[in-house]
Amino acid sequence: MKFYRPLVTVSLTVALLSACALQAAEVREPDEKDWYQHATFYQIYPRSFQDSNGDGIGDLKGITARMEYLAGLGIDATWLSPPFVSPLADFGYDVADFYDIQPEYGTLADMEELIAEAHRHGIKLMLDFIPNHSSDEHDWFVQSANGVAKYRDYYIWRPGRPNSQTGALEPPNNWISVFGGPAWTYDERRGEFYLHQFTKKQADLNYRNPAVVEEMTKMLSFWLEKGVDGFRLDAINHMFEDAQLRDEPPGWGAPGTYDELDHIYTKDNPDTYNVVYGWRQLCDDFGRRMNKTIIIMTEAYASIENTMLYYEDATGTRQGAHMPFNFQLIYDFRHDQNAIGLKQSIDFWLNHMPARHTASWVAGSHDHSRVGSRVGLEHVDQVLTLLHTLPGTSITYYGEEIGMLDFKDAQLYDNRDPNRTPMQWDNSISAGFSTNRTTWLRLHPDYPTRNVAMQEAAEKSTLKHFRTLTALRRHPTLVHGEFKHRTVGRDVYAFSRELHGEDTLVTVLNMATSSRTVDLGDFVNLPDRLKVEIAQPMSNYKAGDEVDIHQVTLLQHDSVVLRAVVSGASVVRLSLIVALLAAVKHLF
């Protein structure tokens, strides 16, 4: 028998080495990711970020002066709410000239300077683009209302219909504006009604007219030549309407409100996607010439199935948005949210998303209540932890990095004013936003104690928590790592990010109103001891602490990011090698 042992050993060695090789072969190297696929985005509302000339209104020069702050915050890209010429009926979302800057914000030269300064700090700059409509003060609309032939069909015009009983002229159909009331307004110059799915100052463009598509595409090209790095397409799913203008069926809301009707004829028309796919091609072609990636983000409040079509068409052959906006964290992260509901919300997006695409995670915007007001200040740091460690891109609304709150008493123009108040930089006059004691919206009265300067000086703060998270986002594991998540009971949500050859990172959130001690042993390939990488300011842990994987204790609404210093792949390979050596020693 001794004669045969070397042969057995060789066979076993070959088998074990083959197993090692097989294990290594199964670990596919991650695809190289483009900048946007793991970027930290930051939305700036230009009127409220920084006033440079003391008129109480934020402007482009103010934003330019704060680029160093954004770079220090770890921001990769910023997008501006619309800075274009506008009568400001909807504060810039009613554009009167897509080629120029609203004088309150500055000049075209100021925009060029801002783009250059952003790029000097390594920050991409994107513009909010409003394709669905223009202002009724736009030259196109004025010409169209006056019946000028070239512009006659740039907008949706229809004759009214007489009331069967009174004979009074009424709108062509029953469509309702997003802001309530009829979606049609009569214009005496033309003697017809025009469609406006938003305010009557925002006339819907007619995308069934090829000239309109061509004009809007030219505008994108204009700004690409100026150096912008992409566009957010606002309210994109309103671009096309039913050609027959059929009445919409009843919905579920009160009379006169938008939800009174089921909007099957004014939203999510399939023709919209073809325009988006065409604009994606434009951006790709331009990007190839300039050797950079130009991205498109889309905003659409639509079904998950319709939203996913913005990524690509049903065949996967035509590409659209790099990132449709994902509002699930706004919809579903509530004050009383539990771990099970949170996991379901995240799965809802990821399970529908086409393969090889990127998720975006949005916790706030100019249209939504701020995180601290929507779900409670105690959740702000926790939401930031989640937002920045999930796979994909994070999108942060200005001021969320210091936990700014809505200010109801600031409401002046519409009900979204409370979350658009000026940025709180310090405790000086007008919070350092302006030298003017009067600002376009009133400041939140908590600015003397909630501002950038104070949080910068504090030992622990939401601002510093935000900055540690954005720094960690550059770690290869968070860029490329595999995502696995689970709930630990009803109250704790946890997920791991694991990458071959790199440390594993584990994010843990306690959704409960009291402390929880949990066992994370069900996450395979983790050692018994983990190191705290990041702990939110009020946590019972601090960075550098070691914890037992079987006894992780989190305070109420707490969150931590833990690091396993030996990756799972390395453990598997090491185990195989140990087994091989043991077998060889035994045989000899």
Summary of the structure (lengths in Angstrom):
residues: 588
radius of gyration: 27.5
end to end distance: 12.4
largest distance: 110.9
contacts: 1956
relative contact order: 0.10
helix: 35%
strand: 19%
